[in-house]
Amino acid sequence: AQSVAQPEDQVNVAEGNPLTVKCTYSVSGNPYLFWYVQYPNRGLQFLLKYITGDNLVKGSYGFEAEFNKSQTSFHLKKPSALVSDSALYFCAVRDLTLNTPLVFGKGTRLSVIA
Amino acid sequence: ETGVTQTPRHLVMGMTNKKSLKCEQHLGHNAMYWYKQSAKKPLELMFVYNFKEQTENNSVPSRFSPECPNSSHLFLHLHTLQPEDSALYLCASSPGRGGDREQYFGPGTRLTVT
């Protein structure tokens, strides 16, 4: 069965510093990996995805993520955090080989402090 | 966010009431989803419809009854709910059920069962 782990419930970072939100996954076949962000009282918004090709994926709002097959990780990164980046971030995976539904992690709350 | 709309945004209902949640997507997508979001838990996939046909029912109790009259509309009928059903219910859509396409989410309905 596929699964996603986001080991940190909360990440705090100072404005202007780099940020990392961690995600590891488990699938039987090849993964499709996604990051979503949720602002208060809003639905989830798509940030970026890894399907195939370059391991470094660039997405919306200056975010990027690196696919690491050997470590089964897909960490979300941004070189310089903004206060407006404060939100709940979800990692999700789909098993391409089994064509399973998307499975989400429990989310990581990011707080960027001015 | 105007691509997927949900009504009502907030709902308080007693355990003996019957109510319905509505979702509408204006994106021309063929697949629609219901998710349950509870605090500090991963998003729980409830139902998936593809071209109006239900393709996933994730062991959801029968007190939740979905309806998909066409590819643009999705309903979740609620009856005799329990307090533990209180959560944010999110609707999403995507061009197809599987593959590498991301899902687009509505803002959710915050449900409180008293």
Boltz contact constraints between the chains, C-beta under 6 A:
constraints:
  - contact:
      token1: [A, 32]
      token2: [B, 100]
      max_distance: 6.0
  - contact:
      token1: [A, 42]
      token2: [B, 107]
      max_distance: 6.0
  - contact:
      token1: [A, 43]
      token2: [B, 90]
      max_distance: 6.0
  - contact:
      token1: [A, 43]
      token2: [B, 105]
      max_distance: 6.0
  - contact:
      token1: [A, 43]
      token2: [B, 106]
      max_distance: 6.0
  - contact:
      token1: [A, 43]
      token2: [B, 107]
      max_distance: 6.0
  - contact:
      token1: [A, 43]
      token2: [B, 108]
      max_distance: 6.0
  - contact:
      token1: [A, 44]
      token2: [B, 105]
      max_distance: 6.0
  - contact:
      token1: [A, 46]
      token2: [B, 102]
      max_distance: 6.0
  - contact:
      token1: [A, 51]
      token2: [B, 100]
      max_distance: 6.0
  - contact:
      token1: [A, 99]
      token2: [B, 98]
      max_distance: 6.0
  - contact:
      token1: [A, 101]
      token2: [B, 45]
      max_distance: 6.0
  - contact:
      token1: [A, 101]
      token2: [B, 56]
      max_distance: 6.0
  - contact:
      token1: [A, 104]
      token2: [B, 42]
      max_distance: 6.0
  - contact:
      token1: [A, 104]
      token2: [B, 43]
      max_distance: 6.0
  - contact:
      token1: [A, 105]
      token2: [B, 42]
      max_distance: 6.0
  - contact:
      token1: [A, 106]
      token2: [B, 41]
      max_distance: 6.0
  - contact:
      token1: [A, 106]
      token2: [B, 42]
      max_distance: 6.0
